[in-house]
């Protein structure tokens, strides 16, 4: 019973945190342009890599060219995503501290950390490949256990690289020391987002399977809504996550009071009180 009460309380706090994050994003709508730029860059990279792979396929074997293209493409796509996340985080960190900033300023800051972001991209993609290979050859739960702490601790690596101007290994070590074992409180925020995403998706799938004389009209409407909802999610979701990372990082690492988020809310987002810990 106590566990259920703690889960409900954690979800309640996470809901409030999400509402505050959405309100912040509404005030700074230009941040939504950055995920769009990221996905456009992915499309451009895809076409460039396609041309390069076709070119080298005539000189070496198709298999070697394709394998090289996949590995290089995987790293480049991940790095582009990391870079634009860094820009969003740079802008958000400044705005949370009531400093004047712009998307151009965020890009400049990210470019100054380009080498360290490249290192983080290499470390992140290497770990991802290792986890994929472990999962491929050992289809048990053991490899997935390693993926959980990595996903959680790496959440704050980019804010640390941007703020502290440190390398990826140091950022990861500082994340571990700073946040310790308190990650189960952050997971409730992610759960709220999952619920927000799954609820409309379930409704849209229900509309698509609805059997009536209006099924064709409903199916067309549902498909349109599903498309719009998917586009909104892939743009809004990563931006909201970066806002949350930035706010929690400033509060816990810098001990700063942050606009839009009161201290009590930020404390309860990560730090368990005595009742939660017993």
C-alpha positions as protocol buffer text, in pm:
chain_id: "A"
residue {
  index: 1
  type: UNK
  ca { x: 0 y: 0 z: 0 }
}
residue {
  index: 2
  type: UNK
  ca { x: 284 y: 235 z: 89 }
}
residue {
  index: 3
  type: UNK
  ca { x: 460 y: 158 z: -238 }
}
residue {
  index: 4
  type: UNK
  ca { x: 142 y: 244 z: -432 }
}
residue {
  index: 5
  type: UNK
  ca { x: 110 y: 574 z: -243 }
}
residue {
  index: 6
  type: UNK
  ca { x: 471 y: 661 z: -326 }
}
residue {
  index: 7
  type: UNK
  ca { x: 417 y: 576 z: -693 }
}
residue {
  index: 8
  type: UNK
  ca { x: 103 y: 790 z: -710 }
}
residue {
  index: 9
  type: UNK
  ca { x: 280 y: 1079 z: -534 }
}
residue {
  index: 10
  type: UNK
  ca { x: 576 y: 1051 z: -771 }
}
residue {
  index: 11
  type: UNK
  ca { x: 350 y: 1049 z: -1076 }
}
residue {
  index: 12
  type: UNK
  ca { x: 161 y: 1349 z: -940 }
}
residue {
  index: 13
  type: UNK
  ca { x: 482 y: 1548 z: -898 }
}
residue {
  index: 14
  type: UNK
  ca { x: 597 y: 1440 z: -1242 }
}
residue {
  index: 15
  type: UNK
  ca { x: 268 y: 1560 z: -1391 }
}
residue {
  index: 16
  type: UNK
  ca { x: 318 y: 1905 z: -1235 }
}
residue {
  index: 17
  type: UNK
  ca { x: 676 y: 1908 z: -1359 }
}
residue {
  index: 18
  type: UNK
  ca { x: 557 y: 1822 z: -1709 }
}
residue {
  index: 19
  type: UNK
  ca { x: 299 y: 2102 z: -1704 }
}
residue {
  index: 20
  type: UNK
  ca { x: 570 y: 2351 z: -1600 }
}
residue {
  index: 21
  type: UNK
  ca { x: 796 y: 2226 z: -1878 }
}
residue {
  index: 22
  type: UNK
  ca { x: 518 y: 2264 z: -2136 }
}
residue {
  index: 23
  type: UNK
  ca { x: 452 y: 2619 z: -2008 }
}
residue {
  index: 24
  type: UNK
  ca { x: 823 y: 2702 z: -2045 }
}
residue {
  index: 25
  type: UNK
  ca { x: 827 y: 2558 z: -2397 }
}
residue {
  index: 26
  type: UNK
  ca { x: 517 y: 2763 z: -2486 }
}
residue {
  index: 27
  type: UNK
  ca { x: 706 y: 3077 z: -2383 }
}
residue {
  index: 28
  type: UNK
  ca { x: 1007 y: 2979 z: -2595 }
}
residue {
  index: 29
  type: UNK
  ca { x: 849 y: 2823 z: -2903 }
}
residue {
  index: 30
  type: UNK
  ca { x: 1158 y: 2883 z: -3117 }
}
residue {
  index: 31
  type: UNK
  ca { x: 1322 y: 2586 z: -2946 }
}
residue {
  index: 32
  type: UNK
  ca { x: 1092 y: 2364 z: -3151 }
}
residue {
  index: 33
  type: UNK
  ca { x: 1278 y: 2469 z: -3465 }
}
residue {
  index: 34
  type: UNK
  ca { x: 1589 y: 2281 z: -3356 }
}
residue {
  index: 35
  type: UNK
  ca { x: 1442 y: 1926 z: -3373 }
}
residue {
  index: 36
  type: UNK
  ca { x: 1307 y: 2020 z: -3717 }
}
residue {
  index: 37
  type: UNK
  ca { x: 1657 y: 2128 z: -3826 }
}
residue {
  index: 38
  type: UNK
  ca { x: 1790 y: 1800 z: -3685 }
}
residue {
  index: 39
  type: UNK
  ca { x: 1550 y: 1585 z: -3888 }
}
residue {
  index: 40
  type: UNK
  ca { x: 1615 y: 1790 z: -4202 }
}
residue {
  index: 41
  type: UNK
  ca { x: 1988 y: 1732 z: -4149 }
}
residue {
  index: 42
  type: UNK
  ca { x: 1918 y: 1359 z: -4120 }
}
residue {
  index: 43
  type: UNK
  ca { x: 1743 y: 1363 z: -4458 }
}
residue {
  index: 44
  type: UNK
  ca { x: 2034 y: 1550 z: -4619 }
}
residue {
  index: 45
  type: UNK
  ca { x: 2284 y: 1308 z: -4463 }
}
residue {
  index: 46
  type: UNK
  ca { x: 2084 y: 1010 z: -4588 }
}
residue {
  index: 47
  type: UNK
  ca { x: 2103 y: 1129 z: -4949 }
}
residue {
  index: 48
  type: UNK
  ca { x: 2473 y: 1215 z: -4921 }
}
residue {
  index: 49
  type: UNK
  ca { x: 2554 y: 875 z: -4774 }
}
residue {
  index: 50
  type: UNK
  ca { x: 2349 y: 703 z: -5043 }
}
residue {
  index: 51
  type: UNK
  ca { x: 2557 y: 872 z: -5312 }
}
residue {
  index: 52
  type: UNK
  ca { x: 2885 y: 790 z: -5134 }
}
residue {
  index: 53
  type: UNK
  ca { x: 2792 y: 423 z: -5083 }
}
residue {
  index: 54
  type: UNK
  ca { x: 2693 y: 386 z: -5450 }
}
residue {
  index: 55
  type: UNK
  ca { x: 3022 y: 547 z: -5554 }
}
residue {
  index: 56
  type: UNK
  ca { x: 3238 y: 313 z: -5344 }
}
residue {
  index: 57
  type: UNK
  ca { x: 3025 y: 9 z: -5429 }
}
residue {
  index: 58
  type: UNK
  ca { x: 3177 y: 29 z: -5779 }
}
residue {
  index: 59
  type: UNK
  ca { x: 3532 y: 23 z: -5636 }
}
residue {
  index: 60
  type: UNK
  ca { x: 3495 y: -229 z: -5354 }
}
residue {
  index: 61
  type: UNK
  ca { x: 3239 y: -497 z: -5280 }
}
residue {
  index: 62
  type: UNK
  ca { x: 2880 y: -386 z: -5225 }
}
residue {
  index: 63
  type: UNK
  ca { x: 2879 y: -553 z: -4882 }
}
residue {
  index: 64
  type: UNK
  ca { x: 3187 y: -362 z: -4763 }
}
residue {
  index: 65
  type: UNK
  ca { x: 3052 y: -31 z: -4892 }
}
residue {
  index: 66
  type: UNK
  ca { x: 2714 y: -93 z: -4733 }
}
residue {
  index: 67
  type: UNK
  ca { x: 2864 y: -198 z: -4397 }
}
residue {
  index: 68
  type: UNK
  ca { x: 3090 y: 107 z: -4392 }
}
residue {
  index: 69
  type: UNK
  ca { x: 2801 y: 333 z: -4488 }
}
residue {
  index: 70
  type: UNK
  ca { x: 2582 y: 193 z: -4210 }
}
residue {
  index: 71
  type: UNK
  ca { x: 2851 y: 239 z: -3942 }
}
residue {
  index: 72
  type: UNK
  ca { x: 2947 y: 590 z: -4053 }
}
residue {
  index: 73
  type: UNK
  ca { x: 2584 y: 684 z: -4105 }
}
residue {
  index: 74
  type: UNK
  ca { x: 2490 y: 555 z: -3759 }
}
residue {
  index: 75
  type: UNK
  ca { x: 2760 y: 769 z: -3598 }
}
residue {
  index: 76
  type: UNK
  ca { x: 2678 y: 1080 z: -3803 }
}
residue {
  index: 77
  type: UNK
  ca { x: 2303 y: 1057 z: -3737 }
}
residue {
  index: 78
  type: UNK
  ca { x: 2364 y: 1012 z: -3364 }
}
residue {
  index: 79
  type: UNK
  ca { x: 2610 y: 1302 z: -3359 }
}
residue {
  index: 80
  type: UNK
  ca { x: 2370 y: 1534 z: -3542 }
}
residue {
  index: 81
  type: UNK
  ca { x: 2102 y: 1446 z: -3285 }
}
residue {
  index: 82
  type: UNK
  ca { x: 2347 y: 1509 z: -2999 }
}
residue {
  index: 83
  type: UNK
  ca { x: 2459 y: 1839 z: -3150 }
}
residue {
  index: 84
  type: UNK
  ca { x: 2107 y: 1979 z: -3183 }
}
residue {
  index: 85
  type: UNK
  ca { x: 2024 y: 1852 z: -2834 }
}
residue {
  index: 86
  type: UNK
  ca { x: 2327 y: 2047 z: -2715 }
}
residue {
  index: 87
  type: UNK
  ca { x: 2196 y: 2360 z: -2888 }
}
residue {
  index: 88
  type: UNK
  ca { x: 1854 y: 2319 z: -2725 }
}
residue {
  index: 89
  type: UNK
  ca { x: 2015 y: 2262 z: -2385 }
}
residue {
  index: 90
  type: UNK
  ca { x: 2248 y: 2561 z: -2428 }
}
residue {
  index: 91
  type: UNK
  ca { x: 1954 y: 2790 z: -2510 }
}
residue {
  index: 92
  type: UNK
  ca { x: 1741 y: 2643 z: -2230 }
}
residue {
  index: 93
  type: UNK
  ca { x: 2014 y: 2679 z: -1968 }
}
residue {
  index: 94
  type: UNK
  ca { x: 2050 y: 3048 z: -2053 }
}
residue {
  index: 95
  type: UNK
  ca { x: 1675 y: 3110 z: -2056 }
}
residue {
  index: 96
  type: UNK
  ca { x: 1625 y: 2931 z: -1724 }
}
residue {
  index: 97
  type: UNK
  ca { x: 1884 y: 3167 z: -1575 }
}
residue {
  index: 98
  type: UNK
  ca { x: 1707 y: 3469 z: -1728 }
}
residue {
  index: 99
  type: UNK
  ca { x: 1998 y: 3538 z: -1963 }
}
residue {
  index: 100
  type: UNK
  ca { x: 1943 y: 3673 z: -2311 }
}
residue {
  index: 101
  type: UNK
  ca { x: 2008 y: 3410 z: -2575 }
}
residue {
  index: 102
  type: UNK
  ca { x: 1914 y: 3305 z: -2926 }
}
residue {
  index: 103
  type: UNK
  ca { x: 1931 y: 2993 z: -3140 }
}
residue {
  index: 104
  type: UNK
  ca { x: 2241 y: 3138 z: -3306 }
}
residue {
  index: 105
  type: UNK
  ca { x: 2401 y: 3182 z: -2963 }
}
residue {
  index: 106
  type: UNK
  ca { x: 2318 y: 2823 z: -2875 }
}
residue {
  index: 107
  type: UNK
  ca { x: 2475 y: 2700 z: -3199 }
}
residue {
  index: 108
  type: UNK
  ca { x: 2791 y: 2902 z: -3129 }
}
residue {
  index: 109
  type: UNK
  ca { x: 2817 y: 2754 z: -2778 }
}
residue {
  index: 110
  type: UNK
  ca { x: 2769 y: 2400 z: -2912 }
}
residue {
  index: 111
  type: UNK
  ca { x: 3032 y: 2460 z: -3181 }
}
residue {
  index: 112
  type: UNK
  ca { x: 3280 y: 2568 z: -2911 }
}
residue {
  index: 113
  type: UNK
  ca { x: 3225 y: 2225 z: -2750 }
}
residue {
  index: 114
  type: UNK
  ca { x: 3233 y: 2043 z: -3084 }
}
residue {
  index: 115
  type: UNK
  ca { x: 3530 y: 1820 z: -3001 }
}
residue {
  index: 116
  type: UNK
  ca { x: 3381 y: 1711 z: -2669 }
}
residue {
  index: 117
  type: UNK
  ca { x: 3040 y: 1652 z: -2830 }
}
residue {
  index: 118
  type: UNK
  ca { x: 3211 y: 1440 z: -3098 }
}
residue {
  index: 119
  type: UNK
  ca { x: 3374 y: 1240 z: -2819 }
}
residue {
  index: 120
  type: UNK
  ca { x: 3039 y: 1194 z: -2648 }
}
residue {
  index: 121
  type: UNK
  ca { x: 2882 y: 1089 z: -2977 }
}
residue {
  index: 122
  type: UNK
  ca { x: 3158 y: 830 z: -3031 }
}
residue {
  index: 123
  type: UNK
  ca { x: 3123 y: 698 z: -2676 }
}
residue {
  index: 124
  type: UNK
  ca { x: 2743 y: 685 z: -2700 }
}
residue {
  index: 125
  type: UNK
  ca { x: 2735 y: 510 z: -3038 }
}
residue {
  index: 126
  type: UNK
  ca { x: 3004 y: 262 z: -2932 }
}
residue {
  index: 127
  type: UNK
  ca { x: 2805 y: 168 z: -2624 }
}
residue {
  index: 128
  type: UNK
  ca { x: 2491 y: 138 z: -2837 }
}
residue {
  index: 129
  type: UNK
  ca { x: 2666 y: -99 z: -3078 }
}
residue {
  index: 130
  type: UNK
  ca { x: 2804 y: -309 z: -2792 }
}
residue {
  index: 131
  type: UNK
  ca { x: 2457 y: -337 z: -2638 }
}
residue {
  index: 132
  type: UNK
  ca { x: 2312 y: -434 z: -2976 }
}
residue {
  index: 133
  type: UNK
  ca { x: 2573 y: -708 z: -3024 }
}
residue {
  index: 134
  type: UNK
  ca { x: 2526 y: -838 z: -2669 }
}
residue {
  index: 135
  type: UNK
  ca { x: 2149 y: -845 z: -2721 }
}
residue {
  index: 136
  type: UNK
  ca { x: 2192 y: -1018 z: -3058 }
}
residue {
  index: 137
  type: UNK
  ca { x: 2416 y: -1296 z: -2928 }
}
residue {
  index: 138
  type: UNK
  ca { x: 2265 y: -1323 z: -2579 }
}
residue {
  index: 139
  type: UNK
  ca { x: 1888 y: -1283 z: -2589 }
}
residue {
  index: 140
  type: UNK
  ca { x: 1847 y: -1259 z: -2213 }
}
residue {
  index: 141
  type: UNK
  ca { x: 1772 y: -977 z: -1973 }
}
residue {
  index: 142
  type: UNK
  ca { x: 2138 y: -938 z: -1861 }
}
residue {
  index: 143
  type: UNK
  ca { x: 2253 y: -702 z: -2142 }
}
residue {
  index: 144
  type: UNK
  ca { x: 1942 y: -488 z: -2095 }
}
residue {
  index: 145
  type: UNK
  ca { x: 2034 y: -436 z: -1729 }
}
residue {
  index: 146
  type: UNK
  ca { x: 2349 y: -251 z: -1841 }
}
residue {
  index: 147
  type: UNK
  ca { x: 2145 y: -31 z: -2075 }
}
residue {
  index: 148
  type: UNK
  ca { x: 1925 y: 109 z: -1797 }
}
residue {
  index: 149
  type: UNK
  ca { x: 2190 y: 285 z: -1583 }
}
residue {
  index: 150
  type: UNK
  ca { x: 2367 y: 410 z: -1896 }
}
residue {
  index: 151
  type: UNK
  ca { x: 2048 y: 566 z: -2031 }
}
residue {
  index: 152
  type: UNK
  ca { x: 1976 y: 730 z: -1698 }
}
residue {
  index: 153
  type: UNK
  ca { x: 2323 y: 863 z: -1614 }
}
residue {
  index: 154
  type: UNK
  ca { x: 2393 y: 982 z: -1969 }
}
residue {
  index: 155
  type: UNK
  ca { x: 2088 y: 1210 z: -1956 }
}
residue {
  index: 156
  type: UNK
  ca { x: 2292 y: 1486 z: -1791 }
}
residue {
  index: 157
  type: UNK
  ca { x: 2618 y: 1438 z: -1982 }
}
residue {
  index: 158
  type: UNK
  ca { x: 2535 y: 1703 z: -2243 }
}
residue {
  index: 159
  type: UNK
  ca { x: 2435 y: 1973 z: -1989 }
}
residue {
  index: 160
  type: UNK
  ca { x: 2764 y: 1907 z: -1809 }
}
residue {
  index: 161
  type: UNK
  ca { x: 2966 y: 1928 z: -2129 }
}
residue {
  index: 162
  type: UNK
  ca { x: 2793 y: 2256 z: -2219 }
}
residue {
  index: 163
  type: UNK
  ca { x: 2818 y: 2414 z: -1872 }
}
residue {
  index: 164
  type: UNK
  ca { x: 3146 y: 2274 z: -1741 }
}
residue {
  index: 165
  type: UNK
  ca { x: 3331 y: 2237 z: -2073 }
}
residue {
  index: 166
  type: UNK
  ca { x: 3455 y: 1892 z: -1970 }
}
residue {
  index: 167
  type: UNK
  ca { x: 3506 y: 1573 z: -2169 }
}
residue {
  index: 168
  type: UNK
  ca { x: 3251 y: 1291 z: -2204 }
}
residue {
  index: 169
  type: UNK
  ca { x: 3419 y: 1053 z: -1957 }
}
residue {
  index: 170
  type: UNK
  ca { x: 3446 y: 1323 z: -1692 }
}
residue {
  index: 171
  type: UNK
  ca { x: 3084 y: 1424 z: -1754 }
}
residue {
  index: 172
  type: UNK
  ca { x: 2966 y: 1067 z: -1707 }
}
residue {
  index: 173
  type: UNK
  ca { x: 3168 y: 1029 z: -1385 }
}
residue {
  index: 174
  type: UNK
  ca { x: 3031 y: 1357 z: -1249 }
}
residue {
  index: 175
  type: UNK
  ca { x: 2677 y: 1244 z: -1331 }
}
residue {
  index: 176
  type: UNK
  ca { x: 2731 y: 927 z: -1128 }
}
residue {
  index: 177
  type: UNK
  ca { x: 2871 y: 1119 z: -829 }
}
residue {
  index: 178
  type: UNK
  ca { x: 2612 y: 1396 z: -843 }
}
residue {
  index: 179
  type: UNK
  ca { x: 2293 y: 1196 z: -881 }
}
residue {
  index: 180
  type: UNK
  ca { x: 2388 y: 866 z: -720 }
}
residue {
  index: 181
  type: UNK
  ca { x: 2100 y: 619 z: -679 }
}
residue {
  index: 182
  type: UNK
  ca { x: 1815 y: 869 z: -706 }
}
residue {
  index: 183
  type: UNK
  ca { x: 1714 y: 789 z: -1064 }
}
residue {
  index: 184
  type: UNK
  ca { x: 1391 y: 606 z: -984 }
}
residue {
  index: 185
  type: UNK
  ca { x: 1230 y: 945 z: -924 }
}
residue {
  index: 186
  type: UNK
  ca { x: 1318 y: 1065 z: -1278 }
}
residue {
  index: 187
  type: UNK
  ca { x: 1165 y: 754 z: -1431 }
}
residue {
  index: 188
  type: UNK
  ca { x: 817 y: 869 z: -1325 }
}
residue {
  index: 189
  type: UNK
  ca { x: 858 y: 1177 z: -1547 }
}
residue {
  index: 190
  type: UNK
  ca { x: 933 y: 951 z: -1843 }
}
residue {
  index: 191
  type: UNK
  ca { x: 631 y: 738 z: -1749 }
}
residue {
  index: 192
  type: UNK
  ca { x: 406 y: 1045 z: -1762 }
}
residue {
  index: 193
  type: UNK
  ca { x: 532 y: 1118 z: -2113 }
}
residue {
  index: 194
  type: UNK
  ca { x: 471 y: 757 z: -2217 }
}
residue {
  index: 195
  type: UNK
  ca { x: 112 y: 778 z: -2088 }
}
residue {
  index: 196
  type: UNK
  ca { x: 59 y: 1108 z: -2272 }
}
residue {
  index: 197
  type: UNK
  ca { x: 185 y: 949 z: -2593 }
}
residue {
  index: 198
  type: UNK
  ca { x: 11 y: 611 z: -2564 }
}
residue {
  index: 199
  type: UNK
  ca { x: -334 y: 739 z: -2468 }
}
residue {
  index: 200
  type: UNK
  ca { x: -396 y: 931 z: -2796 }
}
residue {
  index: 201
  type: UNK
  ca { x: -232 y: 650 z: -2996 }
}
residue {
  index: 202
  type: UNK
  ca { x: -468 y: 395 z: -2843 }
}
residue {
  index: 203
  type: UNK
  ca { x: -765 y: 618 z: -2926 }
}
residue {
  index: 204
  type: UNK
  ca { x: -649 y: 662 z: -3287 }
}
residue {
  index: 205
  type: UNK
  ca { x: -594 y: 288 z: -3333 }
}
residue {
  index: 206
  type: UNK
  ca { x: -942 y: 228 z: -3189 }
}
residue {
  index: 207
  type: UNK
  ca { x: -1085 y: 471 z: -3445 }
}
residue {
  index: 208
  type: UNK
  ca { x: -903 y: 289 z: -3725 }
}
residue {
  index: 209
  type: UNK
  ca { x: -1056 y: -42 z: -3615 }
}
residue {
  index: 210
  type: UNK
  ca { x: -1401 y: 100 z: -3545 }
}
residue {
  index: 211
  type: UNK
  ca { x: -1657 y: -103 z: -3736 }
}
residue {
  index: 212
  type: UNK
  ca { x: -1951 y: 107 z: -3852 }
}
residue {
  index: 213
  type: UNK
  ca { x: -2091 y: 280 z: -4159 }
}
residue {
  index: 214
  type: UNK
  ca { x: -1866 y: 574 z: -4079 }
}
residue {
  index: 215
  type: UNK
  ca { x: -1553 y: 359 z: -4064 }
}
residue {
  index: 216
  type: UNK
  ca { x: -1404 y: 500 z: -4386 }
}
residue {
  index: 217
  type: UNK
  ca { x: -1447 y: 859 z: -4269 }
}
residue {
  index: 218
  type: UNK
  ca { x: -1318 y: 774 z: -3922 }
}
residue {
  index: 219
  type: UNK
  ca { x: -1021 y: 589 z: -4069 }
}
residue {
  index: 220
  type: UNK
  ca { x: -923 y: 887 z: -4283 }
}
residue {
  index: 221
  type: UNK
  ca { x: -961 y: 1125 z: -3991 }
}
residue {
  index: 222
  type: UNK
  ca { x: -767 y: 891 z: -3763 }
}
residue {
  index: 223
  type: UNK
  ca { x: -484 y: 855 z: -4015 }
}
residue {
  index: 224
  type: UNK
  ca { x: -458 y: 1233 z: -4051 }
}
residue {
  index: 225
  type: UNK
  ca { x: -462 y: 1281 z: -3674 }
}
residue {
  index: 226
  type: UNK
  ca { x: -207 y: 1001 z: -3631 }
}
residue {
  index: 227
  type: UNK
  ca { x: 26 y: 1170 z: -3878 }
}
residue {
  index: 228
  type: UNK
  ca { x: -9 y: 1510 z: -3711 }
}
residue {
  index: 229
  type: UNK
  ca { x: 29 y: 1358 z: -3365 }
}
residue {
  index: 230
  type: UNK
  ca { x: 343 y: 1168 z: -3468 }
}
residue {
  index: 231
  type: UNK
  ca { x: 497 y: 1483 z: -3617 }
}
residue {
  index: 232
  type: UNK
  ca { x: 416 y: 1676 z: -3300 }
}
residue {
  index: 233
  type: UNK
  ca { x: 565 y: 1406 z: -3075 }
}
residue {
  index: 234
  type: UNK
  ca { x: 897 y: 1374 z: -3258 }
}
residue {
  index: 235
  type: UNK
  ca { x: 940 y: 1752 z: -3235 }
}
residue {
  index: 236
  type: UNK
  ca { x: 797 y: 1828 z: -2889 }
}
residue {
  index: 237
  type: UNK
  ca { x: 906 y: 1519 z: -2692 }
}
residue {
  index: 238
  type: UNK
  ca { x: 1287 y: 1558 z: -2724 }
}
residue {
  index: 239
  type: UNK
  ca { x: 1258 y: 1933 z: -2658 }
}
residue {
  index: 240
  type: UNK
  ca { x: 1065 y: 1875 z: -2335 }
}
residue {
  index: 241
  type: UNK
  ca { x: 1319 y: 1618 z: -2220 }
}
residue {
  index: 242
  type: UNK
  ca { x: 1601 y: 1867 z: -2276 }
}
residue {
  index: 243
  type: UNK
  ca { x: 1413 y: 2132 z: -2078 }
}
residue {
  index: 244
  type: UNK
  ca { x: 1377 y: 1887 z: -1787 }
}
residue {
  index: 245
  type: UNK
  ca { x: 1745 y: 1787 z: -1804 }
}
residue {
  index: 246
  type: UNK
  ca { x: 1851 y: 2151 z: -1803 }
}
residue {
  index: 247
  type: UNK
  ca { x: 1626 y: 2249 z: -1511 }
}
residue {
  index: 248
  type: UNK
  ca { x: 1731 y: 1955 z: -1292 }
}
residue {
  index: 249
  type: UNK
  ca { x: 2097 y: 2000 z: -1376 }
}
residue {
  index: 250
  type: UNK
  ca { x: 2097 y: 2370 z: -1282 }
}
residue {
  index: 251
  type: UNK
  ca { x: 1912 y: 2299 z: -960 }
}
residue {
  index: 252
  type: UNK
  ca { x: 2121 y: 2004 z: -841 }
}
residue {
  index: 253
  type: UNK
  ca { x: 2464 y: 2085 z: -981 }
}
residue {
  index: 254
  type: UNK
  ca { x: 2459 y: 2465 z: -959 }
}
residue {
  index: 255
  type: UNK
  ca { x: 2215 y: 2501 z: -667 }
}
residue {
  index: 256
  type: UNK
  ca { x: 2040 y: 2782 z: -852 }
}
residue {
  index: 257
  type: UNK
  ca { x: 1683 y: 2907 z: -827 }
}
residue {
  index: 258
  type: UNK
  ca { x: 1527 y: 2862 z: -1169 }
}
residue {
  index: 259
  type: UNK
  ca { x: 1249 y: 3057 z: -1336 }
}
residue {
  index: 260
  type: UNK
  ca { x: 929 y: 2860 z: -1405 }
}
residue {
  index: 261
  type: UNK
  ca { x: 1029 y: 2586 z: -1156 }
}
residue {
  index: 262
  type: UNK
  ca { x: 1008 y: 2630 z: -779 }
}
residue {
  index: 263
  type: UNK
  ca { x: 1274 y: 2473 z: -557 }
}
residue {
  index: 264
  type: UNK
  ca { x: 1033 y: 2236 z: -381 }
}
residue {
  index: 265
  type: UNK
  ca { x: 923 y: 2084 z: -712 }
}
residue {
  index: 266
  type: UNK
  ca { x: 1282 y: 2040 z: -833 }
}
residue {
  index: 267
  type: UNK
  ca { x: 1388 y: 1886 z: -503 }
}
residue {
  index: 268
  type: UNK
  ca { x: 1107 y: 1630 z: -512 }
}
residue {
  index: 269
  type: UNK
  ca { x: 1173 y: 1545 z: -877 }
}
residue {
  index: 270
  type: UNK
  ca { x: 1499 y: 1369 z: -793 }
}
residue {
  index: 271
  type: UNK
  ca { x: 1557 y: 1360 z: -421 }
}
residue {
  index: 272
  type: UNK
  ca { x: 1366 y: 1119 z: -201 }
}
residue {
  index: 273
  type: UNK
  ca { x: 1252 y: 1227 z: 142 }
}
residue {
  index: 274
  type: UNK
  ca { x: 1296 y: 1006 z: 445 }
}
residue {
  index: 275
  type: UNK
  ca { x: 961 y: 837 z: 397 }
}
residue {
  index: 276
  type: UNK
  ca { x: 1043 y: 741 z: 39 }
}
residue {
  index: 277
  type: UNK
  ca { x: 1376 y: 594 z: 134 }
}
residue {
  index: 278
  type: UNK
  ca { x: 1243 y: 363 z: 408 }
}
